[in-house]
Amino acid sequence: MAYETIIVDIEDYVATITLNRPDAMNAINSKLLKELCQAVEEADASDKVRCMIITGSEKAFAAGADITEMADKTFVDMYVENFFGNESDRFNRARKPIIAAVSGYALGGGCELAMMCDFIIAAEKAKFGQPEINLGVIAGIGGTQRLTRYVGKSKSMDMHLTGRFMDATEAESSGLVSRVVPFKKLMDEAKAAAIKITEKPLLASMAAKDAVNRAYETTLAEGINYERRMFQALFATEDQKEGMTAFQEKREAQFRDR
């Protein structure tokens, strides 16, 4: 499918989706989000994809939502259209792992998009923020909820109420990103992580993603019970038998996603 606001490349079972609105610093508008969701859904359903990477440019992962698209809308417009809501739900239904490779600004909707991915690898020059307060609104694609869960109430309140940015070093120490690398190595690191994921059994990868995400949706006791059931269920797969047999025989496992 031909896209206008993103670029999709599939190689070695990794779909790299690059946000491509350079004149707007990759600001997220309805078209970009719809195309992104379409690309994610297609990759999630494809036998040629086992992991996805979402990235932007050196200057901006995504510098926020497109203000020109929203400025004149009313409450009724936003509510009836469920602005950004339907697309966010579509994105969050993806079952395969998604890595965010972030350089430059990841602000507002851009920060929220990065947090919707399964983990973030950041370049040293990355900056994260939820500055919606400066526009008379608040985050609307999960920013108040995800950022609080990732970095804690105090730091989340600080960022949402003052609009200040968090640099890559602070983001890593706060638990928002998994690792920080030089910009020149950003995509190499992201692709290396993605390749490593593609080498794992897909059923187990999907189960791990599902179980970790469940930690944010339920109590500890219920989460552990869910994890245990997923763990037990994987013993019905051929990959579990192959993985454990290969370990015992001291050889590389040959997973078949069965």
C-alpha positions as CSV (number, residue, x, y, z in Angstrom):
1,M,0.0,0.0,0.0
2,A,1.2,3.5,-0.8
3,Y,1.4,5.9,2.1
4,E,1.7,9.7,2.2
5,T,2.9,10.3,5.7
6,I,4.9,7.2,6.6
7,I,7.5,5.0,5.0
8,V,7.4,1.2,5.5
9,D,10.3,-1.1,5.0
10,I,10.2,-4.8,5.7
11,E,13.5,-6.8,5.9
12,D,14.6,-9.8,7.9
13,Y,11.1,-10.1,9.5
14,V,11.3,-6.6,10.9
15,A,8.9,-3.8,9.7
16,T,10.4,-0.4,10.1
17,I,7.8,2.3,10.0
18,T,9.2,5.8,9.6
19,L,7.1,8.9,10.3
20,N,7.5,11.2,7.3
21,R,6.1,14.7,7.7
22,P,9.4,16.6,7.6
23,D,7.8,20.0,7.1
24,A,5.8,19.6,10.3
25,M,8.5,17.8,12.4
26,N,6.4,14.7,12.1
27,A,3.5,16.2,13.9
28,I,0.7,13.7,14.3
29,N,-2.5,14.4,12.4
30,S,-5.4,12.2,11.6
31,K,-4.0,11.0,8.3
32,L,-0.6,10.0,9.8
33,L,-2.2,8.2,12.7
34,K,-4.6,6.3,10.3
35,E,-1.8,5.3,8.0
36,L,0.3,4.3,10.9
37,C,-2.5,2.1,12.3
38,Q,-3.0,0.6,8.9
39,A,0.7,-0.2,8.6
40,V,0.8,-1.7,12.1
41,E,-2.3,-3.8,11.5
42,E,-0.9,-5.1,8.2
43,A,2.5,-5.9,9.8
44,D,0.8,-7.6,12.7
45,A,-1.1,-9.9,10.3
46,S,1.8,-10.6,8.0
47,D,3.9,-13.8,8.1
48,K,6.8,-11.7,6.9
49,V,6.9,-9.6,10.1
50,R,7.8,-10.7,13.6
51,C,8.7,-7.4,15.1
52,M,8.1,-3.7,14.3
53,I,10.2,-0.5,14.8
54,I,8.6,3.0,14.7
55,T,10.9,5.9,14.2
56,G,11.1,9.5,12.9
57,S,13.9,11.7,11.9
58,E,17.1,12.8,13.7
59,K,15.4,16.1,14.6
60,A,12.0,14.8,15.7
61,F,10.4,11.5,16.4
62,A,7.1,13.4,16.5
63,A,6.9,17.0,17.8
64,G,3.4,16.6,19.0
65,A,-0.1,16.5,17.6
66,D,-0.9,18.8,14.6
67,I,-2.3,21.9,16.3
68,T,-3.7,23.4,13.0
69,E,-6.0,20.4,12.7
70,M,-7.4,20.8,16.2
71,A,-7.4,24.6,16.9
72,D,-10.9,25.4,15.6
73,K,-12.7,22.2,16.9
74,T,-15.3,22.3,19.6
75,F,-16.0,19.9,22.4
76,V,-18.8,18.4,20.3
77,D,-16.5,17.9,17.3
78,M,-13.9,16.2,19.5
79,Y,-16.4,14.1,21.3
80,V,-18.4,12.9,18.4
81,E,-15.3,12.2,16.3
82,N,-13.7,10.4,19.3
83,F,-10.6,12.3,18.1
84,F,-7.5,10.1,18.1
85,G,-9.4,7.5,20.2
86,N,-10.3,5.0,17.5
87,E,-6.8,5.0,16.1
88,S,-5.2,4.6,19.5
89,D,-7.4,1.6,20.2
90,R,-6.4,0.1,16.9
91,F,-2.7,0.6,17.6
92,N,-3.0,-1.0,21.0
93,R,-4.5,-4.2,19.6
94,A,-1.2,-5.1,17.9
95,R,0.1,-8.4,19.4
96,K,3.6,-8.4,17.9
97,P,6.4,-6.5,19.7
98,I,6.9,-2.8,18.7
99,I,10.0,-0.9,19.4
100,A,10.1,3.0,19.4
101,A,13.5,4.3,18.1
102,V,13.4,8.0,19.3
103,S,15.7,10.8,18.3
104,G,15.0,14.5,18.8
105,Y,11.7,15.7,20.0
106,A,9.0,13.3,21.3
107,L,6.5,15.8,22.6
108,G,2.8,15.6,23.4
109,G,1.3,13.0,21.0
110,G,4.8,12.0,20.0
111,C,5.7,11.1,23.5
112,E,2.4,9.3,23.9
113,L,3.1,7.4,20.6
114,A,6.5,6.3,21.9
115,M,5.0,5.1,25.2
116,M,2.3,3.1,23.3
117,C,5.2,1.0,21.9
118,D,6.5,-1.9,23.9
119,F,9.8,-0.3,24.8
120,I,11.9,2.8,23.8
121,I,15.4,3.0,22.6
122,A,16.5,6.7,22.6
123,A,19.3,8.6,21.0
124,E,21.3,10.9,23.2
125,K,19.6,14.0,21.8
126,A,16.1,12.7,22.4
127,K,13.8,14.9,24.5
128,F,10.4,13.8,25.9
129,G,7.6,16.0,27.1
130,Q,3.9,16.6,27.6
131,P,3.6,20.3,27.1
132,E,-0.1,20.4,26.3
133,I,-0.7,22.6,29.4
134,N,0.9,25.5,27.3
135,L,-2.0,25.1,24.9
136,G,-4.8,25.2,27.5
137,V,-5.4,21.4,27.3
138,I,-3.9,18.2,28.7
139,A,-2.6,15.0,27.1
140,G,-5.3,13.1,25.1
141,I,-3.6,9.9,23.8
142,G,-2.8,8.4,27.2
143,G,0.0,10.7,28.4
144,T,-1.3,11.3,31.9
145,Q,-1.9,7.5,32.4
146,R,1.2,5.9,30.8
147,L,3.8,8.5,31.9
148,T,2.6,8.2,35.5
149,R,2.9,4.4,35.4
150,Y,6.3,4.6,33.9
151,V,8.0,7.4,35.9
152,G,5.8,7.8,38.9
153,K,3.4,10.5,40.1
154,S,5.8,13.2,41.1
155,K,7.8,13.4,37.9
156,S,4.6,12.9,35.8
157,M,2.9,15.8,37.6
158,D,6.0,17.9,37.1
159,M,6.0,17.4,33.4
160,H,2.3,17.7,32.9
161,L,1.9,20.8,35.1
162,T,5.0,22.7,34.0
163,G,5.4,21.4,30.5
164,R,9.1,20.9,30.9
165,F,11.1,18.4,28.8
166,M,13.0,15.4,30.0
167,D,16.3,14.6,28.2
168,A,17.4,11.1,27.3
169,T,19.6,10.6,30.4
170,E,16.7,11.5,32.8
171,A,14.3,9.4,30.7
172,E,16.5,6.3,31.1
173,S,17.1,6.9,34.8
174,S,13.4,7.3,35.3
175,G,12.5,4.1,33.5
176,L,10.8,5.7,30.5
177,V,13.4,4.4,28.0
178,S,15.2,1.1,28.1
179,R,18.6,2.4,26.8
180,V,20.3,5.5,25.4
181,V,22.7,5.3,22.4
182,P,24.5,7.8,20.1
183,F,22.3,8.9,17.2
184,K,24.5,7.2,14.6
185,K,23.9,3.9,16.4
186,L,20.2,4.4,17.1
187,M,18.7,2.4,14.2
188,D,21.5,-0.3,14.4
189,E,20.6,-0.8,18.1
190,A,16.9,-0.9,17.4
191,K,17.3,-3.3,14.5
192,A,19.6,-5.5,16.5
193,A,17.0,-5.7,19.3
194,A,14.3,-6.4,16.7
195,I,16.3,-9.1,15.1
196,K,16.9,-10.7,18.4
197,I,13.2,-10.7,19.0
198,T,12.5,-12.2,15.6
199,E,14.7,-15.2,16.6
200,K,12.5,-16.0,19.5
201,P,9.3,-18.1,19.3
202,L,6.6,-15.8,18.2
203,L,3.9,-17.4,20.4
204,A,6.1,-16.9,23.5
205,S,6.9,-13.3,22.4
206,M,3.2,-12.5,22.1
207,A,2.4,-14.1,25.4
208,A,5.2,-12.1,27.1
209,K,3.9,-8.9,25.7
210,D,0.4,-9.7,26.8
211,A,1.5,-10.7,30.3
212,V,3.7,-7.6,30.9
213,N,0.9,-5.3,29.7
214,R,-1.5,-7.0,32.0
215,A,0.6,-5.8,34.9
216,Y,-0.8,-2.3,34.3
217,E,-4.4,-3.4,34.1
218,T,-5.0,-5.5,37.2
219,T,-3.8,-6.4,40.7
220,L,-0.6,-8.2,41.5
221,A,-2.4,-11.4,42.5
222,E,-4.5,-11.4,39.3
223,G,-1.5,-10.5,37.2
224,I,0.5,-13.4,38.6
225,N,-2.4,-15.8,38.1
226,Y,-2.7,-14.6,34.4
227,E,1.1,-15.0,33.9
228,R,0.9,-18.5,35.4
229,R,-1.9,-19.5,33.0
230,M,0.0,-18.1,30.0
231,F,3.2,-20.0,31.1
232,Q,1.3,-23.2,31.5
233,A,-0.5,-22.7,28.1
234,L,2.8,-22.5,26.3
235,F,3.5,-26.1,27.3
236,A,0.9,-27.0,24.6
237,T,3.2,-25.6,21.9
238,E,5.8,-27.4,19.8
239,D,8.2,-24.5,20.4
240,Q,8.2,-25.3,24.1
241,K,9.2,-28.9,23.4
242,E,11.8,-27.9,20.9
243,G,13.2,-25.1,23.1
244,M,13.7,-27.4,26.1
245,T,14.9,-30.3,24.1
246,A,17.5,-28.1,22.3
247,F,18.7,-26.8,25.7
248,Q,19.2,-30.3,27.0
249,E,21.0,-31.4,23.8
250,K,23.1,-28.2,23.9
251,R,22.1,-27.0,20.4
252,E,20.3,-24.1,18.8
253,A,16.6,-24.4,18.9
254,Q,14.6,-24.4,15.6
255,F,11.4,-22.7,16.4
256,R,8.4,-23.1,14.1
257,D,5.8,-20.9,15.8
258,R,3.6,-23.9,16.6
